Amino acid sequence: MALLKNILLWTSKNDWMSQKLPKYKFVQNSLSRFMPGELLSDALEECKNLEYSEYGTIITYLGENVNLEEDTYQVVDHYRNALIVIDKTSLNTLISVKLTQLGLDFDKNLCMENLNQLLKLAKNYNSIIWIDMEEYCYLEQTLEIFKKMSENYHNIGITLQAYLHRTTQDLDELLSYATNLRLVKGAYNENSSVAIKNKDDIDTNYMNLSKKMLSKDILNNGFKPSFATHDDRIIDYIINEAERNLISSDTYEFNMLYGIRKKLQKEILESNQNIKILISYGEQWFPWYIRRIAENPKNLFLLLK
C-alpha cells in the first residue's frame, strides 16, 4: 500500500501524466465524486445545497505554483469575486488559499501584498481567509507570512500537518498567534527526515496535537481549532476528549472533504458537532485529485469503476 501511495504522489507531480490522464472519461467520471464542478458557480451552488442541510463550507480554487505576476492577479480577482458573491448571498462559506497561487515561488513580497488584499476585503465582510499548508519546502515562508499578517489581521487561519516531526513545536509557537488553526494529517510525499511515515504513528501524533488544541486555557482566549479528518477513531477521540474536559462542541469544528464519507459527515452533524465541508473546484484539479486518492489508496477503485 505504501508503494502504491508513493506511485500516486509521483503521478501528481508528473507533467506528462497531468496532461494525459485528465482527458480520459473514466477519470472525469470519478472526479465528479470529489468536486461539484470546475467553476466558482458550481462550488457556490453546492455550498447553498449543503447549507440547506446545515453544513458550513470552505471553498478552494485549485491551482498551485503560479509563476507569472499577472496570473497571481487573476487569482486575487477570482477570490475577490468569490468573497463578494458569498457576502451578497449570505452563505456560510469561507475561502482557503495556497500561497504559491499568490506568487510565493518567485516573489514573497508580491505574495504578501496579494494576501493582504484578500484579508482586507474579507475583514470588511466579517470573513476568514484560511491558508493551506503546502509541501515542506514552503513551510518556513508560509509560517513567516502568517505571523506577519497576524499582526494586522485576526481573520486569518493557518493549517498544520500532523505527519511532520516539527509540528508539535510549531503548534506551541503558533498558539500565541493563531485564532484559527486547522490540523490535517498531510498529503505530500516528504522525506522521512522531516515526516513521519508510519500511519499509526501519524494518527497518534494527530491525537496528541488535537489534545493540546483542546486545552481549556487556549480555548478561553478565543482560539478555535478545526480538525480535518475522515478517521472514525480520531473523530471519536476528539469528541470524547472534549466531553471529558467539559468543552462545548461550539468551540471547535470538524472539516471533511466534499464527497468523502458522506454518511459519516451526516452522523457528525446529527450528533450536534460543528462541521464544514471543504469544496475544491477549478480546471487545475489533477495534482489535488491524485493526492486525495493517495491519502486513501482504496479510493483508486472509485477511479477504476
Backbone bond lengths (Angstrom), bond angles and torsions (degrees), N, CA, C in turn:
res aa  C-N    CA-C-N  psi(-1)  N-CA   C-N-CA  omega(-1)  CA-C   N-CA-C  phi
1 M - - - 1.463 - - 1.525 111.66 -
2 A 1.347 116.48 -37.32 1.467 120.14 178.59 1.522 110.89 -64.86
3 L 1.346 115.80 -38.14 1.466 119.77 178.49 1.522 110.53 -63.87
4 L 1.327 116.79 -43.40 1.462 120.75 178.66 1.521 110.91 -61.49
5 K 1.323 116.56 -41.61 1.460 120.37 178.40 1.525 110.83 -61.36
6 N 1.323 117.56 -43.65 1.470 121.04 179.37 1.525 111.60 -63.65
7 I 1.331 116.20 -38.58 1.468 119.89 177.77 1.527 110.36 -64.31
8 L 1.316 116.39 -43.07 1.467 120.33 179.41 1.523 111.27 -63.49
9 L 1.327 116.90 -42.51 1.462 119.90 -180.00 1.525 111.12 -66.92
10 W 1.328 116.84 -35.44 1.472 119.78 174.08 1.523 110.03 -63.35
11 T 1.324 116.02 -41.93 1.466 120.93 179.50 1.521 111.30 -60.35
12 S 1.334 116.66 -37.63 1.469 120.48 -177.77 1.517 112.55 -63.46
13 K 1.346 117.58 -21.86 1.469 121.81 -178.14 1.527 112.63 -104.15
14 N 1.337 116.86 -0.46 1.460 120.79 -174.74 1.528 110.57 -88.75
15 D 1.327 116.93 121.06 1.464 121.60 -176.37 1.524 112.06 -63.28
16 W 1.340 116.82 -41.85 1.463 119.54 -178.77 1.523 110.64 -63.11
17 M 1.336 116.45 -44.90 1.459 120.82 178.90 1.527 111.01 -61.74
18 S 1.334 116.16 -41.46 1.468 120.19 -177.52 1.521 112.16 -67.26
19 Q 1.333 116.47 -22.20 1.459 120.58 176.46 1.530 111.75 -84.92
20 K 1.327 116.75 -37.37 1.463 120.82 -172.01 1.531 113.89 -88.25
21 L 1.342 117.07 -50.58 1.463 120.01 -171.54 1.525 114.30 -61.04
22 P 1.348 120.04 -40.67 1.466 119.00 -178.34 1.524 114.48 -60.91
23 K 1.327 117.99 -15.67 1.462 120.82 -178.60 1.527 112.52 -79.55
24 Y 1.334 116.30 -16.28 1.457 119.41 -177.72 1.529 110.92 -78.95
25 K 1.323 115.28 136.96 1.462 121.05 -176.05 1.522 111.93 -61.72
26 F 1.338 117.11 -38.88 1.469 119.21 -177.09 1.526 111.26 -65.67
27 V 1.345 117.39 -30.45 1.462 120.68 176.09 1.525 109.84 -70.58
28 Q 1.323 116.76 -44.60 1.459 121.19 179.66 1.525 111.39 -62.45
29 N 1.334 116.80 -39.82 1.464 120.29 178.89 1.520 111.23 -64.94
30 S 1.324 116.31 -40.89 1.460 120.32 178.81 1.522 111.23 -66.62
31 L 1.331 116.06 -36.54 1.460 121.06 -178.30 1.520 112.11 -57.97
32 S 1.326 116.97 -35.48 1.467 120.66 -176.23 1.523 112.27 -61.99
33 R 1.322 116.93 -18.38 1.466 120.17 176.51 1.526 111.70 -73.56
34 F 1.340 116.53 -22.30 1.458 121.06 -172.36 1.532 114.00 -109.56
35 M 1.328 118.07 -16.46 1.459 120.47 177.69 1.523 109.50 -149.57
36 P 1.344 117.66 144.28 1.464 120.98 -174.23 1.519 114.17 -76.60
37 G 1.327 118.33 -14.21 1.456 121.58 -178.76 1.513 110.68 162.94
38 E 1.323 116.48 178.90 1.459 121.07 -177.02 1.522 112.71 -92.59
39 L 1.337 118.54 -16.80 1.459 122.23 -172.86 1.524 111.97 -95.70
40 L 1.333 115.50 153.57 1.467 120.65 173.93 1.521 110.20 -57.08
41 S 1.319 116.88 -40.92 1.468 120.46 -179.73 1.529 111.17 -61.77
42 D 1.336 117.25 -35.39 1.470 120.58 176.62 1.527 110.48 -63.19
43 A 1.327 115.89 -45.28 1.466 120.73 -178.63 1.522 111.00 -64.87
44 L 1.339 116.97 -45.38 1.463 120.12 -176.62 1.522 111.85 -70.16
45 E 1.318 116.83 -31.89 1.466 119.47 175.43 1.527 110.20 -63.57
46 E 1.327 116.64 -39.98 1.462 119.78 178.09 1.527 110.92 -71.21
47 C 1.341 116.84 -33.83 1.471 120.08 174.01 1.524 110.29 -58.54
48 K 1.326 115.51 -42.73 1.465 120.46 179.09 1.527 110.56 -63.51
49 N 1.328 116.82 -43.95 1.464 120.48 179.29 1.525 111.33 -61.90
50 L 1.327 116.53 -42.34 1.460 120.49 -179.79 1.521 111.57 -68.79
51 E 1.331 116.29 -33.32 1.466 118.97 179.51 1.526 111.22 -66.07
52 Y 1.328 116.75 -32.57 1.466 120.15 174.94 1.524 110.67 -58.53
53 S 1.331 115.38 -30.69 1.469 120.55 178.85 1.521 112.12 -93.83
54 E 1.345 116.42 8.90 1.466 124.60 173.82 1.525 113.67 76.63
55 Y 1.323 117.74 21.70 1.460 120.99 171.36 1.530 109.51 -90.00
56 G 1.333 116.81 140.37 1.447 120.80 164.80 1.521 108.44 -83.17
57 T 1.322 116.80 166.91 1.462 119.93 -177.96 1.526 111.49 -141.12
58 I 1.322 114.85 156.06 1.467 123.85 171.69 1.522 106.32 -131.64
59 I 1.328 116.92 131.62 1.462 119.58 179.48 1.522 110.44 -113.12
60 T 1.324 115.05 148.66 1.462 120.23 175.63 1.520 109.29 -139.93
61 Y 1.319 114.78 131.65 1.462 123.04 -179.10 1.519 108.23 -86.25
62 L 1.318 116.78 114.73 1.459 120.90 -172.70 1.525 112.19 -69.66
63 G 1.315 114.38 146.16 1.456 122.42 -176.69 1.515 108.31 137.89
64 E 1.307 117.36 135.65 1.460 121.46 -178.55 1.519 108.68 -147.08
65 N 1.324 116.06 166.50 1.471 121.85 178.62 1.528 112.61 56.56
66 V 1.337 115.33 44.50 1.467 120.77 173.61 1.526 108.07 -66.29
67 N 1.330 118.13 130.76 1.469 120.11 -172.54 1.524 114.81 -121.60
68 L 1.340 117.30 12.09 1.458 121.09 175.41 1.522 109.65 -125.38
69 E 1.327 116.68 136.06 1.461 121.01 -176.91 1.522 111.72 -56.61
70 E 1.345 116.53 -45.58 1.463 119.32 -177.61 1.524 111.92 -63.79
71 D 1.337 116.87 -29.40 1.463 119.56 178.23 1.529 111.25 -70.82
72 T 1.327 117.33 -32.74 1.472 118.97 176.58 1.522 110.21 -66.00
73 Y 1.333 117.08 -35.19 1.464 120.18 177.98 1.530 110.73 -65.13
74 Q 1.330 116.33 -35.04 1.460 119.85 177.01 1.529 110.88 -65.56
75 V 1.334 115.94 -38.07 1.466 119.91 177.18 1.528 110.25 -63.97
76 V 1.329 116.63 -44.73 1.465 120.63 178.57 1.521 110.37 -60.99
77 D 1.332 117.00 -44.78 1.466 120.68 178.69 1.525 111.02 -61.20
78 H 1.321 115.88 -38.98 1.468 119.94 179.24 1.530 110.64 -62.21
79 Y 1.323 116.03 -48.55 1.462 119.41 -179.72 1.525 111.47 -68.57
80 R 1.326 116.89 -33.74 1.461 120.05 176.73 1.531 110.02 -60.98
81 N 1.314 115.73 -45.17 1.461 120.37 177.98 1.525 110.88 -62.86
82 A 1.328 116.29 -40.18 1.464 120.18 178.71 1.523 111.01 -61.50
83 L 1.326 117.17 -44.20 1.464 120.83 179.10 1.521 111.32 -61.77
84 I 1.320 116.66 -40.55 1.464 121.03 -179.89 1.527 110.55 -63.96
85 V 1.333 116.54 -46.25 1.467 120.55 -179.50 1.525 110.65 -65.51
86 I 1.320 117.12 -42.70 1.469 120.93 178.68 1.521 110.71 -59.30
87 D 1.337 116.81 -42.63 1.460 120.42 179.53 1.527 111.14 -66.20
88 K 1.318 117.35 -44.59 1.469 121.05 -177.84 1.524 111.87 -64.16
89 T 1.315 116.53 -34.27 1.466 120.61 -177.79 1.527 112.93 -94.98
90 S 1.345 116.39 -0.47 1.476 122.38 177.08 1.527 112.72 56.90
91 L 1.322 116.26 35.91 1.459 120.03 178.09 1.529 110.98 -75.39
92 N 1.313 115.92 145.11 1.468 122.03 174.23 1.527 108.04 -85.01
93 T 1.342 114.58 67.68 1.463 121.46 -172.06 1.519 110.65 -133.32
94 L 1.328 116.59 134.03 1.459 122.80 176.75 1.527 109.42 -112.93
95 I 1.332 115.39 172.26 1.465 121.91 -177.52 1.523 109.66 -119.88
96 S 1.328 115.97 141.66 1.462 121.88 176.86 1.525 108.54 -126.42
97 V 1.344 117.01 131.30 1.468 121.22 -174.29 1.529 110.81 -124.00
98 K 1.322 114.85 154.76 1.461 121.96 170.40 1.520 108.17 -102.21
99 L 1.319 117.45 133.51 1.462 119.86 -176.94 1.522 112.34 -67.50
100 T 1.340 118.26 -24.40 1.467 118.16 176.00 1.524 111.42 -71.32
101 Q 1.331 117.72 -15.51 1.464 120.64 171.37 1.526 111.13 -71.08
102 L 1.320 115.65 -25.09 1.464 121.57 -172.78 1.519 112.62 -101.39
103 G 1.346 117.46 5.50 1.455 120.43 173.86 1.508 116.47 110.14
104 L 1.333 118.59 10.92 1.464 120.91 -175.23 1.523 112.51 -60.22
105 D 1.326 118.07 -30.40 1.466 120.92 -177.35 1.523 113.42 -64.14
106 F 1.338 117.52 -27.19 1.469 118.18 -172.83 1.526 114.74 -131.73
107 D 1.346 118.44 -13.14 1.464 119.41 -178.81 1.529 109.13 -158.71
108 K 1.327 116.30 97.03 1.466 120.36 -176.99 1.522 111.97 -62.99
109 N 1.328 117.31 -37.70 1.463 120.28 179.66 1.526 111.50 -64.86
110 L 1.332 116.17 -40.40 1.464 120.20 175.60 1.522 110.10 -61.68
111 C 1.318 116.39 -44.31 1.462 121.45 178.21 1.526 110.87 -57.16
112 M 1.317 116.53 -45.48 1.464 120.72 -178.89 1.526 111.34 -66.17
113 E 1.313 117.48 -38.34 1.462 120.32 178.70 1.525 110.63 -67.03
114 N 1.320 116.67 -41.51 1.464 120.02 177.01 1.526 111.06 -61.95
115 L 1.333 116.37 -44.28 1.457 120.60 178.74 1.519 110.57 -64.62
116 N 1.315 116.84 -39.58 1.459 121.55 178.65 1.530 111.07 -57.86
117 Q 1.328 116.59 -42.55 1.463 120.37 178.98 1.527 111.31 -60.96
118 L 1.322 116.25 -43.76 1.463 119.92 -179.56 1.525 111.60 -67.15
119 L 1.322 116.76 -40.63 1.463 120.41 179.59 1.520 111.18 -65.37
120 K 1.312 116.24 -39.55 1.464 120.57 -179.95 1.528 110.59 -63.20
121 L 1.319 116.41 -45.98 1.460 120.21 179.44 1.527 110.74 -66.39
122 A 1.327 116.82 -44.08 1.465 120.24 179.58 1.525 111.20 -61.61
123 K 1.321 116.76 -37.07 1.466 120.76 177.79 1.519 110.63 -61.58
124 N 1.324 116.82 -40.55 1.468 120.82 178.06 1.522 111.62 -62.07
125 Y 1.328 115.78 -29.60 1.462 120.86 -179.50 1.531 112.25 -97.33
126 N 1.333 116.53 9.38 1.465 121.33 -179.33 1.530 111.08 56.78
127 S 1.334 115.04 43.43 1.459 121.14 -177.76 1.527 110.41 -123.15
128 I 1.315 115.71 169.15 1.466 123.22 -176.48 1.527 109.70 -115.09
129 I 1.321 116.40 142.45 1.459 122.05 169.59 1.531 108.22 -107.12
130 W 1.319 115.92 119.97 1.460 121.37 175.47 1.522 110.03 -89.77
131 I 1.318 116.78 142.27 1.464 122.28 173.34 1.525 108.50 -105.99
132 D 1.325 115.76 120.92 1.465 120.47 174.14 1.525 109.55 -73.74
133 M 1.319 116.20 148.68 1.458 119.93 173.11 1.526 108.49 -95.35
134 E 1.324 115.99 132.55 1.458 121.39 -177.28 1.533 109.67 -104.64
135 E 1.316 116.81 -150.45 1.457 120.08 -177.60 1.534 111.78 -65.27
136 Y 1.322 114.79 161.44 1.465 120.83 -174.15 1.525 112.40 -56.99
137 C 1.324 117.58 -33.63 1.468 120.27 -177.70 1.523 112.60 -63.05
138 Y 1.338 117.15 -16.32 1.469 120.94 179.38 1.528 112.86 -100.53
139 L 1.310 116.94 -2.63 1.464 120.14 -170.52 1.518 112.99 -60.64
140 E 1.320 117.73 -51.99 1.465 120.71 -176.40 1.526 111.48 -59.59
141 Q 1.334 116.65 -46.31 1.459 120.01 -179.49 1.528 111.40 -65.67
142 T 1.327 116.03 -38.93 1.466 119.85 179.69 1.521 110.96 -62.78
143 L 1.327 117.00 -45.55 1.464 120.48 179.04 1.524 111.03 -66.15
144 E 1.320 116.82 -38.45 1.461 120.71 178.54 1.526 110.82 -61.78
145 I 1.323 116.39 -45.38 1.466 120.55 179.43 1.519 110.51 -65.88
146 F 1.322 116.61 -41.82 1.462 119.68 178.36 1.525 111.50 -59.18
147 K 1.316 116.60 -46.99 1.468 120.23 -179.44 1.525 110.97 -62.06
148 K 1.323 116.30 -41.83 1.460 120.55 179.89 1.521 110.75 -63.38
149 M 1.313 117.20 -45.98 1.459 121.03 -179.04 1.528 111.83 -68.28
150 S 1.323 116.51 -29.65 1.467 120.47 179.81 1.523 112.41 -66.69
151 E 1.329 116.85 -17.25 1.463 119.87 177.31 1.523 111.43 -66.20
152 N 1.332 116.67 -29.76 1.464 121.09 -176.99 1.521 114.03 -114.26
153 Y 1.324 116.37 -17.14 1.466 119.70 -176.10 1.524 110.50 -131.05
154 H 1.328 114.73 131.83 1.461 120.23 173.90 1.528 111.12 -100.98
155 N 1.326 116.16 -6.43 1.470 120.50 -179.44 1.530 110.98 -92.84
156 I 1.314 115.04 48.09 1.463 121.47 -177.81 1.526 108.61 -133.30
157 G 1.323 116.10 139.66 1.455 121.29 178.35 1.519 110.60 -124.93
158 I 1.311 116.10 151.13 1.468 121.71 -178.10 1.530 109.51 -126.21
159 T 1.313 116.15 151.89 1.462 122.59 -179.25 1.525 110.18 -111.07
160 L 1.327 116.76 135.67 1.464 122.13 173.73 1.520 109.54 -118.47
161 Q 1.338 115.24 150.51 1.459 122.05 -175.83 1.527 110.39 -110.28
162 A 1.326 115.89 121.89 1.466 120.85 -174.19 1.519 112.98 -68.86
163 Y 1.324 118.67 -19.01 1.468 119.05 -176.63 1.523 113.61 -83.30
164 L 1.319 118.00 -2.70 1.463 120.31 177.81 1.527 110.64 -87.70
165 H 1.318 116.16 138.86 1.465 120.71 -179.56 1.527 111.71 -60.55
166 R 1.313 117.69 -33.76 1.456 122.03 -171.20 1.527 113.97 -86.94
167 T 1.330 118.65 -1.88 1.462 119.82 -170.02 1.521 113.06 -65.40
168 T 1.325 118.57 -33.20 1.470 119.63 177.29 1.523 110.44 -59.58
169 Q 1.314 116.48 -44.16 1.466 121.07 177.93 1.529 110.80 -65.57
170 D 1.329 117.01 -42.85 1.465 120.27 178.82 1.521 111.15 -62.35
171 L 1.325 116.57 -41.38 1.460 120.25 179.77 1.517 110.83 -61.29
172 D 1.326 116.95 -46.59 1.463 120.40 179.51 1.525 111.22 -56.25
173 E 1.323 116.09 -40.68 1.460 120.10 -179.26 1.525 111.74 -72.66
174 L 1.314 117.03 -39.68 1.464 120.54 -174.58 1.518 113.23 -74.30
175 L 1.308 117.87 -19.78 1.458 119.74 -178.78 1.522 112.28 -60.86
176 S 1.330 116.99 -21.18 1.466 119.98 176.96 1.526 111.71 -86.30
177 Y 1.337 117.12 -10.69 1.465 122.06 179.05 1.524 112.30 -106.94
178 A 1.330 115.04 -45.64 1.463 120.38 -163.84 1.522 112.36 -85.30
179 T 1.315 115.33 134.54 1.453 122.05 166.50 1.519 109.38 -94.79
180 N 1.327 115.17 -36.18 1.463 121.33 -178.08 1.530 109.06 -120.37
181 L 1.326 116.30 120.66 1.460 120.48 -178.13 1.520 109.82 -138.54
182 R 1.334 115.31 126.94 1.462 121.86 -179.47 1.529 108.94 -107.36
183 L 1.321 115.76 133.04 1.461 121.28 177.74 1.521 109.52 -107.30
184 V 1.330 116.02 124.42 1.465 122.29 174.95 1.528 108.31 -120.57
185 K 1.313 116.85 168.80 1.470 119.25 176.67 1.521 111.29 -78.20
186 G 1.341 117.34 -41.65 1.459 121.83 -176.71 1.515 110.61 114.70
187 A 1.342 116.20 134.96 1.465 119.46 -171.14 1.525 114.35 -126.94
188 Y 1.330 118.26 6.32 1.465 120.38 -177.83 1.530 110.61 -99.26
189 N 1.309 115.39 159.43 1.465 121.40 -178.73 1.528 109.25 -89.74
190 E 1.324 116.74 87.14 1.457 121.93 -175.99 1.527 110.98 -99.18
191 N 1.322 115.47 157.81 1.458 122.19 178.23 1.529 110.41 -68.38
192 S 1.319 116.30 148.46 1.468 120.66 -178.86 1.525 112.41 -63.96
193 S 1.311 117.85 -16.99 1.464 120.12 177.68 1.525 111.77 -69.62
194 V 1.332 117.18 -21.84 1.467 120.35 -179.12 1.524 112.22 -117.54
195 A 1.334 117.34 -17.81 1.464 119.67 -173.65 1.522 111.84 -129.50
196 I 1.323 115.25 144.82 1.459 122.39 172.96 1.529 107.83 -73.13
197 K 1.309 117.42 135.37 1.461 121.16 -176.53 1.528 113.49 -103.52
198 N 1.311 117.31 -27.94 1.457 121.02 -177.14 1.533 110.50 -80.39
199 K 1.337 116.72 127.48 1.461 120.88 -175.82 1.524 112.36 -59.47
200 D 1.323 117.29 -44.24 1.465 119.70 -179.36 1.524 111.05 -62.31
201 D 1.327 116.83 -37.58 1.466 120.45 178.67 1.527 111.07 -68.60
202 I 1.327 116.93 -36.70 1.470 120.31 175.84 1.523 109.88 -63.78
203 D 1.333 116.33 -44.46 1.466 120.30 179.14 1.523 111.13 -60.64
204 T 1.324 116.08 -42.91 1.467 120.17 179.03 1.520 110.82 -62.33
205 N 1.318 116.50 -43.40 1.463 119.93 178.90 1.522 110.85 -64.70
206 Y 1.339 116.53 -39.98 1.463 120.24 177.51 1.531 110.09 -58.15
207 M 1.323 117.17 -45.89 1.467 120.14 -178.57 1.526 111.34 -67.08
208 N 1.321 117.47 -39.12 1.467 120.16 177.04 1.527 111.20 -62.53
209 L 1.322 116.22 -41.78 1.464 120.64 178.64 1.524 110.96 -67.14
210 S 1.323 116.58 -40.76 1.464 119.62 -179.87 1.525 111.23 -64.84
211 K 1.328 116.51 -36.04 1.469 119.86 177.12 1.520 110.55 -61.96
212 K 1.321 116.32 -42.46 1.463 120.84 177.94 1.534 110.84 -63.84
213 M 1.339 116.57 -38.50 1.462 121.31 -179.00 1.521 112.22 -71.75
214 L 1.330 117.25 -16.57 1.463 121.13 178.73 1.525 112.33 -98.95
215 S 1.311 116.45 18.04 1.463 120.53 176.50 1.527 110.22 -65.88
216 K 1.322 116.66 131.42 1.468 120.42 -178.90 1.519 112.38 -59.86
217 D 1.322 116.64 -34.63 1.465 120.39 -177.64 1.519 111.36 -59.77
218 I 1.327 117.31 -45.79 1.467 118.63 -178.00 1.525 111.49 -79.93
219 L 1.330 117.73 -31.05 1.463 119.78 177.40 1.521 110.88 -65.35
220 N 1.315 117.03 -34.68 1.467 121.03 178.81 1.518 112.37 -68.74
221 N 1.338 116.90 -16.38 1.468 121.14 178.20 1.526 112.48 -92.83
222 G 1.328 116.81 12.56 1.459 120.36 176.18 1.512 114.88 93.43
223 F 1.323 117.15 4.14 1.466 121.27 178.36 1.524 109.70 -71.18
224 K 1.351 116.95 133.31 1.465 120.44 177.52 1.522 109.77 -126.90
225 P 1.325 117.21 108.09 1.468 120.35 179.94 1.523 112.39 -83.54
226 S 1.327 114.68 148.73 1.462 122.24 173.41 1.525 107.93 -121.75
227 F 1.316 115.90 131.51 1.463 121.05 -177.73 1.527 109.28 -112.16
228 A 1.324 115.46 107.90 1.462 121.20 -179.16 1.523 108.90 -93.81
229 T 1.310 116.66 105.26 1.462 121.39 -177.78 1.520 109.77 -161.10
230 H 1.341 115.45 152.14 1.460 121.84 173.48 1.530 110.27 -117.05
231 D 1.314 115.71 14.81 1.461 122.83 -173.70 1.533 109.89 -91.95
232 D 1.339 116.76 115.11 1.469 121.18 -178.01 1.523 112.11 -54.88
233 R 1.326 115.53 -44.58 1.471 119.87 -175.55 1.523 110.93 -62.91
234 I 1.328 116.79 -41.58 1.463 120.55 179.86 1.523 110.66 -69.84
235 I 1.322 117.08 -40.97 1.467 120.70 178.53 1.524 110.14 -60.93
236 D 1.330 116.71 -46.14 1.472 120.36 178.22 1.521 110.68 -61.37
237 Y 1.321 116.84 -41.16 1.464 120.83 179.56 1.527 110.64 -60.13
238 I 1.323 117.52 -46.00 1.469 121.49 -177.95 1.523 110.71 -64.29
239 I 1.325 116.66 -45.62 1.469 120.03 179.60 1.525 110.65 -62.73
240 N 1.330 117.30 -43.67 1.466 120.86 179.71 1.524 111.45 -66.05
241 E 1.328 116.77 -39.03 1.462 120.84 178.53 1.524 110.40 -64.23
242 A 1.326 116.72 -41.16 1.466 120.42 178.11 1.527 110.74 -64.85
243 E 1.316 116.88 -44.38 1.468 120.38 -179.57 1.520 111.02 -65.85
244 R 1.323 116.63 -38.86 1.470 120.90 -179.72 1.519 111.44 -61.98
245 N 1.336 115.77 -33.81 1.463 120.79 -178.93 1.524 113.03 -98.93
246 L 1.345 115.76 13.17 1.475 121.68 178.55 1.527 111.56 55.79
247 I 1.327 115.64 42.39 1.462 121.96 179.50 1.522 108.87 -97.78
248 S 1.319 116.79 126.49 1.455 121.75 -179.25 1.525 110.84 -66.62
249 S 1.326 116.22 142.73 1.465 120.45 177.77 1.524 111.92 -66.72
250 D 1.325 117.98 -13.54 1.471 121.26 177.26 1.521 112.20 -71.44
251 T 1.326 117.45 -15.42 1.465 120.13 -173.83 1.528 113.35 -92.19
252 Y 1.323 117.89 -2.66 1.466 121.03 177.94 1.523 108.27 -147.71
253 E 1.327 116.48 170.86 1.463 119.48 179.11 1.524 110.27 -149.43
254 F 1.319 114.32 161.26 1.457 121.70 172.24 1.525 109.22 -103.88
255 N 1.320 115.91 146.07 1.462 122.64 173.52 1.522 108.20 -120.33
256 M 1.323 116.31 133.40 1.460 120.74 176.92 1.520 109.45 -136.27
257 L 1.321 116.01 151.82 1.457 121.55 -177.29 1.525 111.30 -77.80
258 Y 1.303 114.67 142.22 1.461 121.75 177.19 1.530 110.65 -54.91
259 G 1.332 115.24 130.76 1.454 120.46 174.12 1.512 115.89 85.41
260 I 1.320 117.78 -5.49 1.464 120.67 -177.49 1.526 109.97 -108.84
261 R 1.318 115.85 120.70 1.463 124.20 177.74 1.532 111.53 56.54
262 K 1.323 115.10 57.43 1.463 120.68 -178.16 1.531 112.02 -60.79
263 K 1.323 116.63 -36.94 1.467 119.52 179.24 1.521 110.69 -62.53
264 L 1.324 116.89 -42.86 1.461 120.75 178.05 1.526 110.63 -65.42
265 Q 1.318 117.45 -39.90 1.464 120.65 176.76 1.525 110.66 -56.04
266 K 1.327 115.61 -45.25 1.466 120.43 -179.71 1.522 111.29 -65.61
267 E 1.325 116.92 -39.27 1.467 120.57 179.17 1.527 110.85 -63.22
268 I 1.330 116.65 -40.70 1.465 120.70 178.33 1.520 110.05 -63.10
269 L 1.322 116.65 -45.68 1.464 121.22 179.63 1.523 111.23 -61.64
270 E 1.314 116.47 -43.97 1.466 120.83 -176.74 1.521 112.63 -73.39
271 S 1.332 117.64 -13.16 1.465 120.55 176.06 1.529 111.25 -92.77
272 N 1.354 115.45 17.27 1.471 122.91 176.87 1.527 113.07 65.27
273 Q 1.315 115.48 31.00 1.462 121.08 172.90 1.530 108.84 -98.82
274 N 1.329 116.59 147.88 1.461 120.74 175.19 1.525 109.57 -78.45
275 I 1.319 116.54 136.15 1.462 120.59 179.80 1.521 110.07 -145.66
276 K 1.309 115.57 136.52 1.461 121.61 172.71 1.533 108.40 -118.82
277 I 1.314 115.04 141.04 1.458 121.88 178.53 1.525 108.57 -98.88
278 L 1.335 116.66 127.83 1.463 122.10 179.39 1.525 109.42 -89.54
279 I 1.325 115.36 117.21 1.461 122.02 -178.12 1.519 109.59 -109.65
280 S 1.310 116.49 122.40 1.460 122.13 176.28 1.521 109.21 -105.43
281 Y 1.327 115.85 148.98 1.464 120.60 -179.54 1.525 108.34 -156.37
282 G 1.322 116.62 169.00 1.457 120.52 179.09 1.518 111.86 122.41
283 E 1.317 116.05 164.31 1.459 121.39 -177.49 1.534 112.39 -76.71
284 Q 1.339 117.06 -26.87 1.473 120.75 -176.29 1.530 110.48 -90.30
285 W 1.334 114.94 59.74 1.459 119.13 -171.29 1.529 114.28 -93.90
286 F 1.316 119.39 -13.99 1.467 120.66 -168.41 1.534 114.33 -59.90
287 P 1.355 120.36 -52.68 1.475 118.85 -178.95 1.526 112.39 -58.94
288 W 1.335 115.83 -43.07 1.468 120.57 178.97 1.522 110.61 -61.38
289 Y 1.313 116.74 -44.71 1.458 122.69 -177.23 1.532 111.30 -61.42
290 I 1.313 116.81 -45.38 1.466 120.37 -179.74 1.530 110.75 -67.30
291 R 1.336 117.36 -36.27 1.479 119.25 176.99 1.523 110.75 -64.75
292 R 1.332 117.43 -35.04 1.463 120.03 177.94 1.527 110.60 -64.12
293 I 1.323 116.05 -40.64 1.466 119.51 177.62 1.525 110.16 -67.00
294 A 1.335 116.57 -39.61 1.466 120.62 -178.36 1.524 111.87 -65.83
295 E 1.337 117.53 -30.11 1.467 120.34 178.47 1.521 110.76 -60.02
296 N 1.324 115.72 -35.23 1.460 121.21 175.48 1.526 107.56 -141.94
297 P 1.339 117.63 91.72 1.468 120.72 -175.35 1.525 114.54 -54.77
298 K 1.340 118.05 -15.45 1.466 119.57 174.73 1.525 110.53 -61.67
299 N 1.358 116.10 -24.80 1.460 119.51 177.55 1.520 112.06 -65.00
300 L 1.345 116.33 -16.47 1.458 119.70 178.77 1.525 110.79 -59.46
301 F 1.328 116.94 -30.95 1.459 119.75 -179.21 1.525 111.48 -68.20
302 L 1.356 117.09 -25.04 1.460 119.78 174.59 1.515 110.04 -65.97
303 L 1.326 116.02 -37.59 1.457 121.11 179.82 1.522 110.41 -65.77
304 L 1.329 116.74 -36.32 1.463 120.98 -173.45 1.522 113.34 -86.22
305 K 1.335 117.07 -7.51 1.467 119.23 -179.05 1.528 110.95 -69.08
